[in-house]
Amino acid sequence: MKGRYSVVIIIFLLFAGCSTKPKQKLAAEKKNIQDTLIVADKIESCCEVEDLPRSKGVDSGTPEIAPGAGGFDGMVFIEGGVFEMGADNEQARPDEYPKHPVRVNSFWMDEHEVTNAQFSEFVKATGYVTVAEKEVVLENLLPGNLNTSYARDSVAKAGSMVFSPPGQAVPLNDYSQWWSWTIGASWKHPKGPGSSIKGLENHPVVHVCYYDALAYCKWAGKRLPSEAEWEFAARGGLENNIYPWGNEHIEAGIPKANSWNGHFPNQNSMMDGFFTTAPVKSYAPNAYGLYDMAGNTWEWTADWYDPGYYKTLSTDKETLNPTGPAKSTGTELQKTMRGGSFLCNDSYCSSYRVAARMHGEVNTGMSHTGFRCVKDTQ
């Protein structure tokens, strides 16, 4: 496929096996890698981690994806309209301001996140290989080559980031305590070698990066939603409400979404019924008939991420079908993600709010990252 995908490792590969490594050696190896790679700005969220740009992925024979005609089965028609996009309450973050009027055209949207079963059909039909399943060419590392055997062995292997909760309370400013670079982790092996998606066919597919999602959309004859389309659909016609269901707190009343219940990241009461991902359609849909627009997995959108983008839009005049900034900020290529995940908790990120935004490096998939598709009306 044109423009072969870059493969990314996360800084927390440094902590793989850290329970058996002396702290001094681990610190030295961490500094060595930081000296040879561009380190992204620190991200403060339970659901995001710090990325290191990695080499271009080895071409493993992924075929061209033929555009599909696609149908509307399993999709919901969203009639276009005007809404106020952006921050709704005191938990809003700076990149959700200012609130601004947006008009979107009508479109169709998948009623739920793409499942393992659906992604399996795509892979079977096309032979597609996800980024997490590819190894890399060490000589292509930018801006230089790694010079430690530990890093060399780790970076070369295909894998992904897996949520690994600690057995005790830990500082919330050290997300290496609950993320683990896991060699062999992928959409087919969500927890790493020995795990599988058997019995999880109706769960959302995870460990998919932005380009993996694009490939699926192309095959299905669909596309990824813009941020504006996603938020308009998530609100379900409710004006200036915090959640897809209204303003009732996520943990009040009956379970409304799959999130983290309890003390993050070591204690989850599973009040909502699930520890990690939940089968799609486990909770009531919003007023548009869309499921899991809050929690379960983060969902890729088509928009580049710029934390100041909303400030460039009018707060008085409607913006028609905004498609995001021309490029992302920072040293990495980052797209915006929406919806929060099973890791979200009010004590740390509360990103199950309809206005919440997250940025993800385009080549990076994780165990809480998925997507859904949209389709134009014509």
N, C-alpha and C positions, 0 to 999 in steps of 0.2 A: 504494500500500500504506500502511496506517495507520502514522503515526509515520514520516514520510519520513526517510531515512537522513542523518545528518550526514556530511559528507565531511571527511577529515583530511589535512593535509600533514605531512610529517616535517621536523624542523628541518634536515635535510640538503639540502633544496632550496636552502638558502643556499650550498651548495658546488657546485651545478650549474654547470659551466663555470668553476670556480675557477682552473683552470690559466691562464686568460687574464685574470683580474681582479686588479688590484693588491690586495695583502693589506689595505692601509689601507681601501680602498673596501669590500671584503668585510666587514671587521670593523665598519665603520660601518653597513652594511645589516643585518648580524646584530643589532647593538644596537638598531636601529630596530624590527625585528620583535619582538625580545624585550621592548621597551618597550610594545608595543601588544597583545601576546597573553600568555595564561597559559602559562608554560613548565612542563612536567612535571618531576618529580624525575628526576635523572640515573639511568639504568639501567645497571648494569654487567654486560653480557653481550654476547658476539659476535653474538648472534641478536636482540637487542632494540635499538631506537633511541629517541631522545627525540621525543615527539610534541608538536605544537601543535594545540589544538582549532581547527577550521576551521568555516566557515559551514555552514548546512544546505544540502544538495545541491539543485540545481535539479531539479524534477520533470520527468523526461525521458519520461514516458509509460509507466513500468513498470507493467504490469497487475497486478491482484490475482492471487495464485497460488491456484489451486483445490487443496484438500487431496487428495492422491492416496491410493489404497488401498494401493498398494505390495505387493510380494511378498517372498519370502525368498531369491530367486535371488542368488547371489553373497554370501550372508551365512553366518555361522557361529553355531551355537547355543552360548551360553556358560551353562553351568549355574551357578547362584548358589552362594555359599558365603562363608566367612569368611577374611580375610587380614589381615596386618599392613601397613598403609598408611604410606608415608613412608620416611625416610632409611635407606640400606643401607650406606654406606661413607664414608670420609673426604672424598670429593669432594662430599658432600651440602652443600647450602646451608641457611641458617637457616630458610627457609620450608618445608623438608621435615621439620622436627622439630615435636613429638616423634612417634615411631612410635606408631601407635594401631590397635586392632582394629576392623575394619569388616566388616559383613555386607551383601552385595548380593543382590538377587533375580536370577533367571535372565533373560536377554535375548538378543537376536540382534545381531550386529555385522557390518558390512561386512568382508569378508576382506582388503580393501586400501583404500587411500585413493581418494577419488573422482577419476576420471581426466578428462582433457580431453575424451575421447569422450563420457563420461557427462554432463559438464557441458554439452557442445554439444547433446546431445539435450534437456536441460532448457531451454536458451535457445531452441532452435528451437521447442519446444512452447509456450513461454510468452511469448516476446519480452522476457524479463527483461534488464535493464541493470544491470551491477555498479556499485558505488560508484566504482571506479577509472576507469570510463568516463564519469563525469558531471563537468561543470564546476560551478562554484559561483557564488553571488551575493555579490559582494564587499561589498555594503552590509550583509550579515548577519553579517559577521565579528565575533566577540566577543573581548574586550570593546570593541574599537574598530576603526576602519578602518585599513588599512595606508596609509602615506603616502610610499612610495618607488615609483618606476616599476618598478624591478627586481622588488620583491616583488609589486606589483600584476600585472605580466605573468605571473609564475610561479604565483601562487596561483590565478589564474582558470582555468588550464588543467587538463584532466583528465589524470591520470597516476598513477604509483605508484613505490614504491621498488624499485630494481634492484640486485642485487649486482654490483659492478664492482671486481674485484680489482686492486690496485696492482701495478706492475711491480717493486717492491722491498719490502724489509722496512719496516714502518712501526710507530710506537708503537701498542700495543694499547689505549691509552686514548683513541684518536681514531678512532671508528668512521666518521667522515665519509670516511676514506681508502678504505673499501670499500663504502659505500652511496651511491647516486646517485639523487636525485629525477629521474625520467625522464618527461617529458611524452609521452603516448601509450602508455605501458606499461599493459598490462591482461592478463587471462587469455588473450586472443586474441593478444596481442603481448607475450610475457613478457620480452623484452629491449628493448622499445620499438618505435617505428616501423620497419618493414622486417622485423621478425621475425614469426614465425607459429608455430602449433602443428602445422604439417604435419610429419609424421614423429614427432610427440610425442603422438599420440592416446592411447597407453597410459601416458603419464607422468601424475603427479598434477597436477590443476589448481592453479594458484597465483594470486597477486594477488586472492584472495577474502577479504573481510572476514567478520566474524562474521554480519552480517545477510545477506550473500550465501549463506553456508552454511545459515542458517535457511531461506531461501527455497527452496533446493534440497531440503532435508529435507522441507519441507511438500509440495512437488510429488511427492516420492518416497514419501510416506506414512511417513516415518521421523522421527527426531529426532537431536539431538546427544547424545553420551554425557555423563554426569556424570564428574567427575574420578575418583570412586571406581570407577565402571564401567570407565573407560579403564584405570586402573592394574591393576585386578583382571584384566582381559583381557590386558594386556601381560605380566603375570607368567606367564601360561600354566600356573598351578598350581605353579610353583616358589616355595618359601618363602624369603623373605629373600635373594633373589639380586639382583645388581646390574643385569643386562641381561635382555632377554626370552629369551635362549638360555642363561642361567646366569651364571657368574662369569668365564669366559675373556675376557681383554681384547679389545676390539673389533678391534684390529689384529693379534691373534695368530691363527695358523692361517688357514683360508680366510676370504675376505670374508664378513661376516655382516650388514652394513648399509651404507647409503650415508652416509658422513661425510667430513670433510676429512682427507686423508692428507698429512702433511708439515708445512711451516711456514705457519701461518695468518697473514695471509690471502693471501700472494703466491705460495706454492708448493704445488701439490697434485700429488702423484705419481700420483693416481688408481689407487692400489693396489686399490681396490674396483671399479674399472672406469668411474667416472663423475666428471665435473667438477662438474656441478650436479645436477639431478634425474635419477633413474633410472626406467626403466619399472617399474611396480608388479610385484610378484612376482619381482623379480630375485634375491632372496636367499631362503634357506630360511625357512619360517614358524616361529612358536613352537609350543609343544605344543598350543595350541588351534586351530592352522591359520590364524593371523592373520599377514599379511605387513606388513613395514615398520613395526612398532611401535617401532622405533628408527631415527632418521635419516630421510633423504629429505625430508620436509616436516614442519613443526610442524602439529599438528592442534588445531582449536578444540574446546573442551568447553563445556558449558552453564553451568558454575559461574562466579560472580563471583570475582574475585581479591582476596584479603586475605592478606598474608604471615604474619599471626598466627593464621589460621583454625584450624590444627591444634591450637593451644594451647587452643582452646575445647572440644575433644573429649576424651572420656574415654580414658585410657590403660589402664584396667582393664576397662571394660564395653564390649561391642560397640556401635558406632553403626550403626543400620540405615539403609541407603540414603541416606547424607548427600548433600545437594545444594548444598553450599557456603554461604558467608555470604549474608546478606540483601542486601548491596551491596558494591561494590568500594571500596577505599581510594583516597585521593588526589583530585585534581581531575578525573580522567578516568574514563569508564566502561570498565573493563577486565575481560575474561574470561580464564580460565586456558587455556593451551595446553599440549599434551603431546607427547612423543616425540622432540624434537630435529629437526635437519634436516641437509642435506648440508654445512652450514657448521660443524657441531659438531666440536670437537677438544679433546683433553685439556688442551692448553696454555691453553685459554681458557674453555670452558664445560662440556664433557663431558655435554651434556644428552640424550644417547642412553640414559641410565640410566632405568629404569622409574619411579623416584621423582622425577625432575627435573620442575620446573614452570617455566612462563614466563607472563608476563602480556602481553596484547595489547589495544590500544585497539579498541573494537568496530567502528569504521568503517575500520580500517586493514588493508589487505592488502599483502603483500610477495612477493618472488620466491621465498621459502622457506616460504610459509604455505598450507596446504591443510586438509583435513578428511576424516573418514569418518563414517558414520551408524550409528545403532543403532535397534532396533525392539523394542517390548515383546512378550512372549510371547503376549499375548491380542490 
